[in-house]
Amino acid sequence: MSRKWVNETLGEPLRSAPPYTVMNKDYGWTDLYEVKDHDIPTSMQINYDLEDRVRSVTFMPTSELRW
């Protein structure tokens, strides 16, 4: 999935972090979304590669979120 498709489907993220480099390893964008209609407040973090394709999706309780 592309970042454009995710934004068109889920809307704008709550927060975004731009691409960055750590120890000569490049990372793409990271977007944070709120998961609605759930008993426990949950957030979804989507990590992208440098070509703006989804690399990973993580669901976590919002109380555990550290941004």
Residue frames as a rotation matrix with the C-alpha (Angstrom) as fourth column:
MET 1
0.582 0.813 0.000 0.00
0.813 -0.582 0.000 0.00
0.000 0.000 -1.000 0.00
SER 2
-0.323 -0.674 0.664 1.22
0.628 -0.678 -0.383 3.47
0.708 0.293 0.642 -0.74
ARG 3
-0.776 -0.015 -0.631 1.19
0.541 -0.531 -0.652 6.38
-0.326 -0.847 0.420 1.69
LYS 4
-0.862 0.486 -0.145 -1.12
-0.494 -0.739 0.458 8.25
0.115 0.467 0.877 -0.67
TRP 5
-0.302 0.772 -0.560 -3.64
-0.027 0.580 0.814 5.39
0.953 0.261 -0.154 -0.65
VAL 6
-0.421 0.099 -0.902 -3.51
0.865 0.342 -0.366 5.12
0.272 -0.935 -0.229 3.16
ASN 7
-0.900 0.054 -0.432 -4.15
0.141 -0.902 -0.408 8.87
-0.412 -0.428 0.805 3.53
GLU 8
-0.684 0.693 -0.229 -7.02
-0.577 -0.321 0.751 8.76
0.447 0.646 0.619 1.03
THR 9
-0.188 0.606 -0.773 -8.58
0.209 0.794 0.572 5.76
0.960 -0.054 -0.276 2.81
LEU 10
-0.069 0.084 -0.994 -7.99
0.967 0.252 -0.046 6.63
0.246 -0.964 -0.098 6.48
GLY 11
0.908 0.332 0.256 -7.78
0.286 -0.937 0.201 10.42
0.306 -0.109 -0.946 6.25
GLU 12
0.255 -0.839 0.480 -5.04
-0.405 -0.544 -0.735 12.62
0.878 -0.007 -0.478 7.61
PRO 13
-0.024 -0.336 -0.941 -2.93
0.683 0.682 -0.261 11.14
0.730 -0.649 0.213 10.42
LEU 14
0.894 0.284 -0.347 -2.95
0.446 -0.491 0.748 12.59
0.042 -0.823 -0.566 13.93
ARG 15
0.522 -0.815 -0.253 0.84
-0.469 -0.521 0.713 12.97
-0.713 -0.253 -0.654 13.75
SER 16
0.939 -0.338 0.065 3.59
0.239 0.506 -0.829 12.33
0.247 0.794 0.556 11.23
ALA 17
0.446 -0.882 -0.150 7.34
-0.112 -0.222 0.969 12.03
-0.888 -0.416 -0.197 11.52
PRO 18
0.716 -0.184 -0.674 9.49
-0.698 -0.233 -0.677 12.75
-0.032 0.955 -0.295 8.45
PRO 19
0.812 -0.481 -0.329 12.14
0.291 0.824 -0.487 10.39
0.506 0.300 0.809 7.06
TYR 20
0.676 -0.636 0.372 15.36
-0.724 -0.477 0.498 10.15
-0.139 -0.606 -0.783 9.04
THR 21
0.407 -0.658 -0.634 18.72
-0.151 0.636 -0.757 8.34
0.901 0.403 0.160 9.13
VAL 22
0.721 -0.256 0.644 20.26
-0.652 0.066 0.755 6.46
-0.236 -0.965 -0.119 12.06
MET 23
0.026 -0.823 0.568 23.73
-0.307 0.534 0.788 4.91
-0.951 -0.195 -0.239 11.82
ASN 24
-0.756 -0.360 -0.547 23.66
-0.566 -0.061 0.822 5.11
-0.329 0.931 -0.158 7.99
LYS 25
-0.739 0.620 0.263 20.26
0.667 0.730 0.151 3.34
-0.098 0.287 -0.953 7.84
ASP 26
-0.897 0.438 0.066 17.44
-0.387 -0.848 0.362 5.31
0.214 0.299 0.930 6.23
TYR 27
-0.616 0.787 -0.040 13.84
0.659 0.487 -0.573 5.19
-0.431 -0.379 -0.819 7.45
GLY 28
-0.612 0.476 0.632 10.75
0.428 -0.473 0.770 6.59
0.665 0.741 0.086 5.74
TRP 29
-0.395 0.579 0.713 7.73
-0.633 -0.734 0.247 8.45
0.666 -0.354 0.656 7.08
THR 30
-0.824 0.312 -0.473 5.83
0.539 0.688 -0.486 7.32
0.174 -0.655 -0.735 10.18
ASP 31
-0.480 0.754 0.448 2.14
-0.442 -0.649 0.619 8.18
0.758 0.099 0.645 10.57
LEU 32
-0.971 0.212 -0.109 -0.07
0.193 0.437 -0.879 7.79
-0.139 -0.874 -0.465 13.63
TYR 33
-0.454 0.890 0.038 -3.83
-0.316 -0.201 0.927 7.18
0.833 0.409 0.372 13.44
GLU 34
-0.619 0.398 0.678 -6.55
-0.701 0.111 -0.705 6.74
-0.356 -0.911 0.210 16.06
VAL 35
-0.855 0.416 -0.310 -8.55
0.193 0.810 0.554 3.50
0.481 0.414 -0.773 15.85
LYS 36
-0.571 0.724 0.387 -12.20
-0.812 -0.566 -0.140 4.38
0.118 -0.395 0.911 16.44
ASP 37
0.431 0.881 -0.195 -15.12
-0.794 0.473 0.381 2.22
0.428 -0.009 0.904 17.62
HIS 38
-0.127 -0.539 -0.833 -12.96
0.164 0.817 -0.553 0.20
0.978 -0.207 -0.015 19.98
ASP 39
0.788 0.482 -0.382 -13.57
0.412 0.046 0.910 -0.43
0.456 -0.875 -0.162 23.71
ILE 40
0.374 -0.767 -0.521 -9.94
0.675 -0.160 0.720 0.30
-0.636 -0.621 0.458 24.58
PRO 41
0.824 -0.137 -0.550 -8.43
-0.383 -0.850 -0.363 3.53
-0.417 0.509 -0.753 23.16
THR 42
0.353 -0.654 0.669 -6.10
0.605 0.705 0.370 2.21
-0.713 0.274 0.645 20.46
SER 43
0.408 -0.331 -0.851 -3.60
-0.634 -0.774 -0.003 3.84
-0.658 0.541 -0.525 18.11
MET 44
0.755 -0.206 0.623 -2.25
0.536 0.740 -0.405 2.54
-0.378 0.640 0.669 14.83
GLN 45
0.255 -0.769 -0.587 1.26
-0.470 -0.629 0.620 3.44
-0.845 0.118 -0.521 13.72
ILE 46
0.902 0.016 0.431 2.21
0.360 0.522 -0.773 2.94
-0.238 0.853 0.465 10.07
ASN 47
0.091 -0.946 -0.312 5.86
-0.179 -0.324 0.929 2.95
-0.980 -0.028 -0.199 9.03
TYR 48
0.972 0.222 -0.074 6.84
-0.086 0.043 -0.995 3.49
-0.218 0.974 0.061 5.40
ASP 49
0.172 -0.938 0.302 9.98
0.863 0.292 0.412 2.77
-0.475 0.190 0.860 3.42
LEU 50
-0.511 -0.481 -0.713 11.76
0.157 -0.867 0.473 5.50
-0.845 0.130 0.518 1.46
GLU 51
-0.965 0.229 0.127 9.50
0.115 -0.064 0.991 4.85
0.235 0.971 0.036 -1.54
ASP 52
-0.606 0.741 0.290 6.39
-0.791 -0.523 -0.316 5.58
-0.083 -0.421 0.903 0.61
ARG 53
-0.016 0.577 -0.817 5.20
-0.300 0.776 0.555 1.96
0.954 0.254 0.160 0.69
VAL 54
0.678 0.333 0.656 3.92
-0.711 0.070 0.699 0.49
0.187 -0.940 0.284 3.96
ARG 55
-0.343 -0.857 -0.383 6.69
-0.522 0.513 -0.681 -1.37
0.781 -0.034 -0.624 5.76
SER 56
-0.780 0.129 -0.612 4.87
0.512 0.694 -0.507 -2.19
0.360 -0.709 -0.607 9.03
VAL 57
-0.002 0.828 0.561 1.62
-0.350 -0.526 0.775 -1.56
0.937 -0.195 0.291 10.91
THR 58
-0.810 -0.294 -0.508 1.52
0.373 0.410 -0.832 -1.58
0.453 -0.863 -0.222 14.71
PHE 59
0.297 0.904 0.309 -1.56
-0.017 -0.318 0.948 -1.44
0.955 -0.286 -0.079 16.93
MET 60
-0.671 -0.537 -0.511 -1.03
0.523 0.145 -0.840 -0.34
0.525 -0.831 0.184 20.53
PRO 61
0.347 0.754 -0.558 -3.07
0.938 -0.269 0.219 0.95
0.015 -0.599 -0.801 23.45
THR 62
0.487 -0.112 0.866 -3.03
0.239 -0.937 -0.255 4.73
0.840 0.331 -0.429 23.35
SER 63
0.969 -0.108 0.224 -1.93
-0.247 -0.314 0.917 4.73
-0.029 -0.943 -0.330 27.01
GLU 64
0.506 -0.821 0.264 1.32
0.539 0.540 0.647 3.01
-0.673 -0.185 0.716 25.94
LEU 65
0.671 -0.175 0.720 2.00
0.655 -0.313 -0.687 5.50
0.346 0.933 -0.096 23.16
ARG 66
0.328 -0.646 -0.690 5.23
0.385 -0.575 0.722 7.52
-0.863 -0.502 0.060 23.35
TRP 67
0.529 -0.120 0.840 5.81
0.817 -0.197 -0.542 10.04
0.231 0.973 -0.006 20.58
